[in-house]
């Protein structure tokens, strides 16, 4: 007993979807890029490409040097979302999904007899087969079984691709000792350097720290307590999170690398971000704009921000962004982005006091309703016109876009 969670991680997800949908790519090194340009980077690589050293973040031009036979494929986010939902349905035929953590990760909670090691392994094998048979055999996944979510994820990372790993309480802590610190979820480059400064260079040393020592390393008693107990298999409740900001950015295709083109794409980003803000039930208390120029380096970066009265309507947010835009220096824009911060849940705010503000909110809600009924581009602001092929859906791994929102 004691196997409480099944963690599923799709392997090289975007590249695998492309190989599933395009049989001519199967067995070949494939990299997915946001656009077909040598100056952009790979956002996913097939395992055939990874053998040559191509990985997420590798520049396309460098990836071609590493692997001359590399196939560069332009990302198709709508297809990745569509296949994601097929995977959810396939997994649900075996086990109910407790939480979808990202477009390529999900977790199931095991109950009763399902927690017995042999039964948990059988169910994990069934989950893998359900995906292969119902969605596609190119969609490989690694499954981890563990006493808590944290260790189930660690187990899923132990064997890739197509792995199935069981991590029991009796395996602790010795099976963790062969891992590097960065193999543990939550330890990135910055956290690793902080651990090094505290004399911790191995998982064994991390495991031997007390709750107090872990709290000092993380700078938080809550995090120190959680790490100490989760490393030992305790199934602590997940801490509810509250969104603090919401952001969108876009690397401009060459045709939009002008004052007018960049502004049009930025208008579309505001339209999308505002619709998402209302969809998720928040009001923004600050707006930030950033622009990157072709010049590159530190001189090629410009940022500005402004505090505002809590707002969620598109027109108000657009006016603020364009006011900031007017302050930017001269240059050829390469990338534009915005962030809506100081988010407040709508249940903590009353209806706007002034009638003019109320009208703007009602206008935004009417646009949402029309776009929900007739398509995400049924109503939009004129400044967005003819940017349909730019600022299309992008997928952050921690968020699956809603295709009903004006992302496309």
C-alpha positions in Angstrom: 0.0 0.0 0.0 1.0 3.6 0.0 1.0 4.3 -3.8 -1.4 7.2 -3.8 -0.6 9.0 -7.1 -0.1 8.3 -10.8 1.8 11.1 -12.6 1.7 11.1 -16.4 4.2 13.1 -18.5 3.9 13.1 -22.3 7.3 12.8 -23.9 8.5 15.5 -26.4 4.8 16.3 -26.7 4.6 18.9 -29.6 7.1 17.0 -31.7 5.3 13.7 -31.0 2.0 15.2 -32.1 3.6 16.3 -35.4 5.0 12.8 -35.9 1.6 11.3 -35.2 -0.2 13.6 -37.6 2.4 13.5 -40.3 3.6 9.9 -40.9 6.5 11.1 -43.1 8.1 12.6 -40.0 8.1 9.3 -38.0 11.5 8.1 -37.0 13.2 11.3 -38.2 14.7 14.1 -36.2 12.1 16.8 -35.8 12.1 20.2 -34.1 9.1 22.4 -33.6 9.6 26.2 -33.9 7.1 29.1 -33.4 7.8 30.2 -36.9 10.0 29.2 -39.8 12.9 31.5 -39.2 16.5 30.7 -38.5 16.7 33.3 -35.7 13.9 31.7 -33.6 14.4 28.8 -31.2 13.1 25.2 -30.9 10.2 24.9 -28.5 10.2 21.1 -28.8 12.4 18.3 -30.2 11.8 14.7 -31.0 13.9 12.1 -29.3 15.6 11.4 -32.7 16.7 15.1 -32.6 17.6 15.1 -28.9 20.3 12.4 -29.7 22.1 15.1 -31.7 21.9 17.6 -28.8 18.9 19.5 -30.1 16.7 20.6 -27.2 14.1 23.2 -26.1 15.7 26.6 -26.5 18.2 25.7 -29.1 18.3 28.3 -31.9 17.1 26.9 -35.2 20.4 27.8 -37.0 22.4 26.0 -34.3 20.1 23.0 -34.4 20.7 22.6 -38.1 24.5 22.5 -37.4 24.0 19.9 -34.7 21.7 17.8 -36.9 21.9 18.6 -40.7 18.9 16.2 -41.4 16.7 18.0 -38.9 13.1 18.7 -40.0 11.9 22.1 -38.7 8.1 22.2 -38.3 6.1 25.3 -37.6 4.1 25.0 -34.4 0.4 24.2 -34.7 -1.0 25.0 -31.2 -4.6 24.3 -32.1 -3.6 20.7 -33.0 -1.7 20.3 -29.7 -4.7 21.4 -27.7 -7.1 19.1 -29.7 -4.8 16.1 -29.1 -4.4 17.1 -25.4 -8.2 16.7 -25.0 -8.1 13.4 -26.7 -5.5 12.2 -24.3 -7.6 13.4 -21.3 -10.5 11.3 -22.6 -8.3 8.3 -23.1 -6.8 8.4 -19.6 -10.3 8.9 -18.2 -11.4 5.5 -19.6 -9.0 4.0 -17.1 -8.7 6.4 -14.1 -10.4 9.7 -13.2 -7.9 12.6 -13.6 -7.5 14.6 -10.4 -5.6 17.5 -11.9 -4.3 18.7 -15.3 -1.0 20.4 -14.5 0.0 21.5 -18.0 -0.6 20.6 -21.6 1.7 17.5 -21.2 1.3 16.6 -17.5 -1.6 15.3 -15.4 -2.1 13.4 -12.2 -4.5 10.7 -11.0 -5.2 9.8 -7.4 -5.4 6.1 -6.6 -8.0 4.7 -4.2 -8.4 1.5 -2.2 -7.0 -1.6 -4.0 -5.5 0.7 -6.7 -2.9 1.7 -4.2 -1.4 -1.8 -4.1 1.9 -1.8 -6.1 0.9 -4.6 -8.5 -2.5 -3.0 -9.2 -1.0 0.4 -9.6 1.5 -0.9 -12.1 -1.3 -2.7 -14.0 -3.4 0.5 -14.2 -0.4 2.6 -15.3 0.2 0.1 -18.1 -3.5 0.4 -19.1 -3.3 4.2 -19.2 -0.3 4.0 -21.5 -2.1 1.6 -23.8 -5.3 3.7 -23.8 -3.3 6.6 -25.1 -1.5 4.5 -27.8 -4.7 2.9 -29.0 -7.2 5.8 -28.8 -4.9 8.7 -29.7 -1.8 7.4 -31.5 1.2 5.2 -31.1 3.6 8.1 -31.6 2.4 9.7 -28.4 4.7 8.1 -25.9 4.5 9.0 -22.2 6.4 8.3 -19.0 4.4 7.4 -15.9 5.5 7.6 -12.3 3.8 6.0 -9.3 4.5 7.4 -5.8 3.2 8.1 -2.3 2.7 11.7 -3.1 2.4 14.0 -6.2 6.0 15.2 -5.8 7.6 11.7 -5.7 5.3 10.4 -8.5 6.6 13.2 -10.7 10.2 12.4 -9.7 9.5 8.8 -10.7 8.0 9.8 -14.1 11.3 11.7 -14.8 13.5 8.8 -13.9 13.0 6.9 -17.2 12.3 8.7 -20.5 10.9 8.1 -23.0 8.1 5.6 -22.5 9.0 4.8 -18.9 7.0 3.3 -16.1 8.6 3.7 -12.6 7.3 2.8 -9.2 8.7 4.6 -6.2 7.6 3.2 -2.8 8.1 4.4 0.8 10.5 1.5 1.2 12.6 2.9 -1.6 13.3 6.1 0.3 15.7 7.7 0.6 18.3 5.6 -1.2 16.7 5.6 -4.7 16.8 9.4 -4.6 20.5 9.6 -4.0 21.5 8.9 -7.6 19.5 11.9 -8.8 21.0 15.4 -9.4 19.5 18.3 -7.5 18.0 19.6 -10.7 16.1 16.3 -11.2 13.8 17.3 -8.3 10.7 19.4 -9.3 11.1 22.9 -8.0 14.9 23.1 -8.2 16.0 25.2 -11.1 19.3 27.0 -11.8 18.7 29.7 -9.3 17.6 27.4 -6.5 20.5 25.0 -7.3 23.0 27.9 -6.8 21.3 28.9 -3.5 21.7 25.3 -2.3 25.4 25.3 -3.4 25.9 28.4 -1.3 24.6 26.4 1.7 27.0 23.6 1.0 24.3 21.3 -0.5 25.5 19.7 -3.8 23.8 16.3 -3.7 20.3 15.0 -3.0 21.7 13.0 -0.1 22.9 16.2 1.5 19.5 17.8 0.8 17.7 14.9 2.4 19.7 15.1 5.6 18.8 18.8 6.3 16.4 19.5 9.1 13.2 21.4 8.6 14.8 24.5 10.1 17.8 24.2 7.7 15.5 23.7 4.7 13.5 26.7 5.8 16.7 28.8 5.9 17.6 27.7 2.4 14.2 28.4 0.9 13.7 31.5 3.0 10.3 30.2 4.1 9.2 28.0 7.0 6.2 26.7 4.9 8.5 25.6 2.0 11.0 24.1 4.4 8.3 22.1 6.1 6.8 20.9 2.8 10.1 19.9 1.3 11.2 17.9 4.4 7.9 15.9 4.5 7.5 15.4 0.8 10.9 14.0 0.4 9.9 11.4 2.9 6.7 10.5 1.1 4.1 12.5 3.2 1.0 13.4 1.2 0.5 17.0 2.1 -2.5 19.0 0.8 -1.7 21.1 -2.2 -1.5 24.8 -1.4 -4.1 26.8 -3.2 -2.6 29.4 -5.5 -3.8 32.8 -6.5 -2.9 34.3 -9.8 -0.8 37.5 -9.5 -0.3 38.4 -13.1 -1.3 37.5 -16.7 0.9 38.1 -19.7 1.1 37.7 -23.4 4.0 38.4 -25.8 4.8 37.8 -29.5 7.9 37.7 -31.7 7.0 39.7 -34.7 7.2 38.1 -38.2 9.2 40.3 -40.6 6.1 41.8 -42.2 5.0 43.3 -38.8 8.4 44.7 -37.8 7.3 48.3 -38.2 5.7 50.9 -36.0 2.2 50.3 -37.4 2.6 46.5 -37.6 3.9 46.1 -34.1 1.1 48.4 -32.8 -1.5 46.3 -34.6 -0.1 43.0 -33.1 0.0 44.7 -29.6 -3.6 45.6 -30.0 -4.5 42.0 -30.7 -2.5 40.9 -27.6 -4.5 43.4 -25.5 -7.7 42.0 -26.9 -6.7 38.5 -26.0 -5.4 39.3 -22.6 -8.5 41.3 -21.6 -10.8 38.5 -22.8 -8.7 36.0 -20.8 -8.8 38.3 -17.7 -12.6 38.4 -17.8 -12.8 34.7 -18.6 -10.8 33.9 -15.5 -12.6 36.4 -13.3 -10.0 39.0 -12.5 -9.5 42.8 -12.6 -6.0 44.2 -13.3 -4.5 46.9 -11.1 -1.4 47.5 -13.2 -0.3 47.3 -16.8 3.3 46.7 -18.1 4.5 47.0 -21.7 7.8 45.7 -23.0 9.4 46.0 -26.4 12.5 44.4 -27.8 14.3 45.9 -30.8 16.4 44.4 -33.5 19.4 46.3 -32.2 19.8 43.6 -29.5 21.7 43.8 -26.3 20.7 46.0 -23.3 20.0 48.9 -25.6 17.5 46.8 -27.5 15.2 46.4 -24.4 12.6 48.9 -23.2 9.9 48.5 -20.5 7.3 50.7 -18.9 4.5 50.1 -16.4 1.6 52.0 -14.9 -0.7 51.5 -12.0 -4.4 51.9 -12.9 -7.8 51.8 -11.3 -8.9 48.1 -11.3 -10.1 47.3 -14.8 -11.0 44.4 -17.0 -12.5 46.0 -20.1 -10.6 45.9 -23.4 -10.9 49.6 -24.3 -9.5 50.9 -20.9 -6.6 48.5 -21.0 -5.9 49.3 -24.7 -5.8 53.0 -23.9 -3.3 52.5 -21.1 -1.1 50.3 -23.3 -1.1 52.8 -26.2 -0.3 55.6 -23.7 2.8 53.6 -22.7 3.5 52.8 -26.3 3.8 56.5 -27.2 6.7 56.7 -24.7 8.9 54.1 -26.3 12.1 55.0 -28.0 12.7 54.8 -31.8 13.8 51.5 -33.3 12.6 48.5 -35.3 10.5 46.4 -33.0 11.3 42.6 -32.9 9.0 41.5 -30.0 6.2 43.1 -28.1 4.5 42.0 -24.9 2.3 43.1 -22.0 1.6 42.0 -18.5 -1.5 42.7 -16.4 -0.6 42.7 -12.8 -1.9 43.3 -9.3 -4.9 41.0 -10.2 -7.9 41.1 -8.0 -10.6 38.4 -8.1 -13.9 39.9 -9.2 -15.7 38.7 -6.1 -13.6 41.1 -4.1 -14.7 44.1 -6.1 -18.1 45.7 -6.5 -19.6 46.9 -9.7 -17.9 50.1 -11.1 -19.1 53.3 -9.4 -19.3 55.5 -12.5 -21.7 54.9 -15.3 -19.0 55.5 -18.0 -17.0 52.6 -16.5 -20.1 50.4 -16.3 -20.7 51.0 -20.0 -17.2 49.9 -20.9 -17.6 46.7 -18.9 -20.9 46.0 -20.5 -19.4 46.6 -24.0 -16.6 44.1 -23.2 -19.1 41.5 -22.0 -21.2 42.0 -25.1 -18.1 41.4 -27.3 -17.3 38.3 -25.3 -20.9 37.0 -25.8 -20.8 37.7 -29.6 -17.4 36.1 -30.0 -18.5 33.1 -28.0 -21.6 32.7 -30.2 -20.2 33.6 -33.7 -16.5 32.8 -33.3 -13.5 34.4 -31.5 -13.0 37.1 -34.3 -16.6 38.1 -34.8 -16.0 41.5 -33.0 -12.7 43.2 -32.5 -11.1 46.6 -32.6 -10.1 48.1 -35.9 -6.4 48.4 -34.8 -6.3 44.6 -35.0 -7.4 44.3 -38.6 -5.2 42.2 -40.9 -3.2 40.7 -38.0 -5.0 37.4 -38.3 -1.8 35.5 -39.0 0.2 37.1 -36.2 -0.2 36.7 -32.5 -1.9 33.3 -32.9 -2.3 30.9 -30.1 0.8 30.1 -28.1 0.9 27.5 -25.4 2.6 28.0 -22.1 3.2 24.6 -20.7 1.5 25.7 -17.4 -1.7 26.9 -19.2 -3.8 25.3 -21.9 -5.4 28.1 -24.0 -9.2 28.1 -24.3 -10.0 27.9 -28.0 -13.2 29.9 -27.3 -11.2 32.9 -26.4 -9.8 35.3 -29.2 -6.4 33.6 -29.4 -6.8 32.6 -33.0 
